[in-house]
Amino acid sequence: MEIPTKPPTFVTMKRTKFYDFQAFLLMVVCDSLILELLLGVTCANAQQLNIEQARKIFALPVECIRVEFPNKPGETLGKPEDLKRPAELRPIFYGCFDWHSCVHGYWSIVKLMKEYPALDSCGKVRALLNAAITDDNLAVEQRFFEDYNNRNFERTYGWAWFLTLQKELYTWDDPDAQRWYHILKPLEDLLTAKYEAYLPKLMYPLREGMHGNSAFSLSLAIDYARAMDNCQFESAITEHAKRLYLNDKNAPLAYEPSGSDFLSPCLEEALLMSKTLDKDEYRGWLESFLPELFDSAFRLAPGIVSDRSDGHLVHLDGLNFSRAACLYGIAAKLPVCSHLKAIAEEHLNYSIHNITGEDDYMGSHWLGTFALWALSCRDRSPSF
């Protein structure tokens, strides 16, 4: 059964006496979502992270992590000799258009190799990572982040994705993965220290729908901290997440999205708080923050992409994936909100078919990661 592309309309009926439930069903013209509720039908179009889907996503970062140009470097030049090619400044993470996309491209590769070893049965991708992740290359990357002019480079979006990559490597029982993890660990330690030092200085959260969004990065970071059993970092994230967001009420979800969002400020905050509050506290907080999510008739239309060759407009495909991830996470925390899963599926289905190698580079260099992230969150959600 397909999820409708437009919000369903409930049929108004005249009062009629019905003598049995079957007669009722035969006489009512129901939309597909009502039938799903009454008959217990599950969504037949639900996306699965299987080998076929994994292969499509895997091909995208494998193709671009060594593609140096086009490139959006993003660094600050302090002197003439700082003007260098991306591969000279950042010899591991120079591909995929920008540093953070290359980092989460590595994450996608590692996660999929870990779960589907057959994707690299010939070992070519493993050899590619072995050639890139070396002590010498890491030393160059580290010096860049230690440079005074670039001390805040990729704060905190790129930092959080790097920590997510490290989490994936650390939890993979594989000799190469463990070697890569230990090579990259000095940068992990540096970025974790930077993050901890930054949080007390952040007086107000960044609520944008793009890279600067505080909640998205904190959500990735707390997952990392827990996986690594880094209690100090986890405590700092929890403390400052509550300081920044606990008193928020009546989020303006109706104002979303902006034209180039790939994150939902409201839903990312709701997902983060699901990770920092216990179930009862979270329900009370969410009822004040986004009360509409508890209404089983709640609808949220996917973001519409008008031009996938436009690097900003194609962000809305990413928004659909990140919204799906948030909705799965919220529903997992609060079963009373399980109706949000159908909305997540609608968002996922809208954009998942655009993940192809033929797509414009403005989308293909990063969207595979967001599709994988949404599918991974879906697989962790109960009842799927």
C-alpha positions in Angstrom: 0.0 0.0 0.0 1.5 3.3 -1.0 1.7 6.2 1.3 -0.2 9.1 -0.2 1.8 12.1 -1.5 -0.8 14.5 -0.2 -2.4 14.6 3.3 -5.5 12.4 3.3 -8.9 13.8 3.6 -11.3 12.3 6.1 -14.8 11.5 4.6 -17.8 13.1 6.2 -20.6 10.6 6.6 -24.3 10.9 7.3 -25.4 9.2 10.4 -26.3 5.7 9.5 -27.0 2.5 11.4 -24.6 -0.2 10.7 -25.3 -3.8 11.8 -21.8 -5.2 11.6 -18.3 -3.9 11.1 -17.9 -5.4 7.7 -20.8 -3.5 6.3 -19.3 -0.4 7.8 -16.1 -0.9 5.9 -17.8 -1.7 2.7 -19.9 1.5 2.8 -17.2 4.0 3.9 -14.9 5.4 1.3 -11.7 5.5 3.4 -8.4 6.8 2.5 -5.4 4.5 2.7 -4.1 5.6 6.1 -7.5 4.9 7.7 -7.5 1.5 6.2 -4.0 0.9 7.6 -5.3 1.8 11.1 -8.4 -0.3 10.9 -7.0 -3.4 9.2 -3.5 -3.3 10.7 -1.9 -3.1 7.2 1.8 -2.1 7.2 3.3 0.0 4.6 4.4 -2.1 1.7 6.6 0.6 0.4 8.8 0.8 3.5 12.4 1.2 2.6 14.9 -1.4 3.8 18.6 -1.1 4.3 19.4 -4.2 2.3 22.3 -5.2 0.1 20.8 -3.5 -3.0 20.2 -0.2 -1.3 23.5 -0.4 0.4 25.3 -0.9 -2.9 23.8 2.2 -4.3 24.7 4.3 -1.3 28.2 2.8 -1.0 29.1 3.7 -4.6 28.6 7.5 -4.0 31.3 8.2 -1.4 33.6 5.6 -2.9 33.5 7.6 -6.1 34.0 11.0 -4.5 36.4 10.8 -1.5 39.3 11.1 -3.9 37.7 13.7 -6.1 39.6 16.9 -5.3 37.6 19.3 -7.5 35.2 21.0 -7.4 36.0 21.9 -3.8 34.8 24.4 -1.2 37.8 24.6 1.1 36.4 26.9 3.8 39.7 27.7 5.5 41.0 31.1 6.6 44.3 32.2 5.0 46.7 33.7 7.5 49.6 34.2 5.1 50.5 33.8 1.4 51.9 30.3 1.8 48.7 29.1 3.3 47.2 29.1 -0.2 47.4 25.4 -1.1 45.4 22.7 -2.8 42.8 20.9 -0.6 44.8 17.7 -0.8 47.9 19.4 0.5 46.1 20.9 3.4 43.9 17.9 4.3 45.4 14.8 2.7 42.8 12.4 4.1 39.6 14.3 3.9 40.0 16.5 0.8 37.3 14.9 -1.5 33.5 15.1 -1.8 33.5 18.9 -2.3 34.2 19.9 1.4 35.8 18.5 4.5 32.7 17.5 6.4 31.2 15.7 3.4 34.4 13.7 2.9 34.4 12.8 6.6 30.8 11.5 6.6 31.5 9.9 3.2 34.2 7.8 5.1 31.6 7.1 7.8 29.2 5.7 5.1 31.9 3.6 3.6 33.0 2.2 7.0 29.4 1.5 8.2 28.4 -0.3 5.0 31.7 -2.3 4.8 31.1 -3.3 8.4 27.5 -4.4 7.8 27.9 -5.7 4.2 31.5 -7.1 3.7 30.5 -8.3 0.2 30.4 -4.7 -1.0 34.2 -4.7 -1.0 34.9 -8.4 -1.6 37.9 -7.5 -3.8 39.5 -5.3 -1.2 39.9 -2.2 -3.5 38.1 0.2 -1.1 40.0 -1.2 1.9 43.2 -0.5 0.0 42.0 3.0 -0.7 41.4 3.7 3.0 44.7 2.1 3.9 46.5 4.5 1.5 44.7 7.5 2.8 44.6 7.0 6.6 48.3 7.1 7.5 50.2 8.7 10.4 51.8 11.2 8.1 48.5 12.3 6.5 46.9 12.6 9.9 49.7 14.8 11.1 49.0 17.3 8.3 45.3 17.3 9.1 46.1 17.8 12.8 48.3 20.8 12.1 45.5 22.4 10.1 43.1 22.3 13.1 45.9 23.5 15.4 46.5 26.6 13.2 45.2 29.7 15.0 43.3 31.0 12.0 41.5 27.7 11.6 40.9 26.7 15.2 37.2 26.8 14.7 37.1 25.2 11.3 34.0 22.9 10.9 32.7 23.8 14.3 30.6 21.8 15.3 29.0 20.1 12.3 32.2 18.6 10.9 33.5 17.8 14.4 30.4 15.8 15.2 30.7 13.8 11.9 34.3 13.1 12.6 33.4 11.7 16.0 30.7 9.6 14.4 33.3 8.1 12.1 35.5 7.3 15.0 32.6 5.7 16.8 32.0 3.5 13.8 35.6 2.5 13.6 36.0 1.9 17.3 33.0 -0.5 17.4 34.1 -2.5 14.3 36.0 -5.7 15.2 38.4 -5.5 12.3 42.2 -5.1 12.3 42.2 -2.4 9.6 39.4 -0.5 11.3 41.2 -0.6 14.6 44.4 0.6 13.0 42.5 3.5 11.3 40.9 4.4 14.5 44.2 4.7 16.4 45.8 6.7 13.6 42.9 9.2 13.7 42.6 9.3 17.5 44.8 12.4 18.0 42.4 14.4 16.0 39.5 12.8 17.9 41.1 13.9 21.2 41.7 17.4 19.8 38.1 17.9 18.5 36.6 16.5 21.7 38.6 18.9 23.8 37.6 21.8 21.5 33.9 20.8 21.7 34.0 20.6 25.5 35.7 24.0 25.7 33.2 25.6 23.3 29.9 24.4 24.9 30.1 26.7 28.0 30.7 29.7 25.7 27.7 29.0 23.6 25.2 31.3 25.2 22.4 30.6 22.8 21.7 27.7 20.5 22.1 28.0 16.7 18.7 27.2 15.3 19.3 27.3 11.6 18.4 24.5 9.2 21.9 24.0 7.9 25.4 23.1 9.1 25.5 25.4 12.1 22.5 23.8 13.8 23.6 23.1 17.4 21.1 20.4 18.2 22.0 18.1 15.2 25.7 18.2 16.2 25.0 17.6 19.9 22.8 14.6 18.9 25.6 13.0 17.0 28.1 13.8 19.7 26.1 12.3 22.5 25.7 9.1 20.5 29.5 9.1 20.2 30.1 9.8 23.8 27.9 6.9 25.0 29.4 4.5 22.5 32.9 5.4 23.7 31.9 5.4 27.3 33.1 9.0 27.6 31.1 10.0 30.6 32.7 13.4 31.0 31.8 14.4 27.4 28.3 12.9 27.7 27.7 14.8 30.9 28.8 18.1 29.3 26.5 17.5 26.3 23.6 16.7 28.6 24.2 19.6 30.8 24.4 22.2 28.0 21.6 20.6 26.0 19.3 21.1 28.9 20.6 24.6 29.5 20.0 25.6 25.9 16.7 23.8 25.2 14.8 22.7 28.3 12.7 25.8 28.6 11.7 26.0 25.0 7.9 25.9 24.2 5.6 26.1 21.2 8.2 25.5 18.5 7.2 27.2 15.1 7.2 24.0 13.0 4.7 25.6 10.6 7.4 28.0 9.5 9.6 25.2 8.2 11.3 24.6 5.9 13.4 27.5 4.7 14.4 27.3 1.0 17.7 25.6 1.5 17.3 23.7 4.8 18.7 20.2 5.1 17.8 20.0 8.8 14.6 20.8 10.7 15.5 23.1 13.6 12.4 22.0 15.6 12.7 18.2 15.0 16.5 18.1 15.5 15.9 19.8 18.9 13.1 17.3 19.7 15.4 14.4 18.8 18.3 15.7 20.9 16.1 16.1 24.0 14.8 12.5 23.5 18.4 11.5 24.2 18.9 13.7 27.3 15.6 13.2 29.2 14.0 10.1 30.6 10.7 9.0 29.0 8.3 10.7 31.4 10.3 14.0 31.4 10.6 13.9 27.6 6.9 13.4 27.1 6.1 16.4 29.3 8.7 18.5 27.5 7.6 17.5 24.0 3.9 18.2 24.9 4.9 21.8 25.5 7.4 22.1 22.7 5.6 20.3 19.8 2.1 19.3 21.0 0.9 18.7 17.5 3.1 15.6 17.3 0.8 13.8 19.6 -2.2 14.2 17.3 -2.7 11.1 15.2 -4.0 13.3 12.4 -0.7 15.4 12.3 0.7 15.8 8.8 4.0 17.1 7.5 4.6 17.3 3.8 8.1 16.4 2.4 10.3 19.2 1.1 10.0 19.7 -2.6 13.2 19.9 -4.7 12.8 22.0 -7.8 16.4 21.7 -9.2 18.9 19.0 -8.1 21.8 20.7 -9.8 21.5 23.6 -7.4 23.7 23.0 -4.4 21.3 24.8 -2.0 17.9 23.8 -3.4 18.9 20.1 -3.3 19.4 20.5 0.4 15.7 19.7 0.7 16.3 16.1 -0.2 18.6 16.0 2.8 15.9 17.6 4.9 13.5 14.8 4.0 16.1 12.2 5.2 17.0 14.1 8.4 13.3 14.7 9.2 12.7 11.0 8.8 15.6 10.2 11.1 14.1 12.5 13.7 10.6 11.2 13.5 11.8 7.6 13.8 13.8 8.6 16.9 10.9 10.4 18.5 8.5 7.5 17.9 11.0 5.1 19.3 11.2 7.1 22.5 7.5 7.6 22.8 5.3 4.8 21.4 2.3 7.1 21.7 3.8 8.9 18.8 4.1 5.8 16.6 2.0 7.5 13.9 5.0 9.6 13.1 6.6 6.6 11.4 4.3 6.8 8.5 5.3 10.5 8.0 8.9 9.4 8.2 8.3 6.8 5.5 6.7 9.4 3.3 9.7 11.7 3.6 12.1 8.8 3.0 10.2 7.6 0.0 10.1 11.0 -1.6 13.9 11.4 -1.8 15.4 7.9 -1.7 15.0 7.3 -5.4 17.1 10.3 -6.2 20.2 8.6 -4.7 21.9 7.5 -7.9 25.3 7.8 -9.5 23.7 9.8 -12.3 22.6 12.5 -9.9 24.3 15.9 -10.1 27.4 16.2 -7.9 25.8 18.9 -5.8 23.6 16.2 -4.4 25.6 13.0 -4.9 28.6 14.1 -2.9 26.7 14.0 0.4 23.1 12.8 0.1 24.0 9.1 0.3 25.1 9.7 3.9 21.8 11.3 4.9 19.8 8.5 3.2 22.0 5.9 5.1 21.5 7.8 8.4 17.7 7.8 8.0 17.6 4.1 7.0 19.8 3.3 10.0 17.5 5.2 12.4 14.6 3.4 10.9 16.2 0.0 11.4 16.7 0.9 15.1 13.1 1.9 15.5 10.7 -0.8 17.0 8.0 -2.4 14.9 9.9 -2.3 11.6 
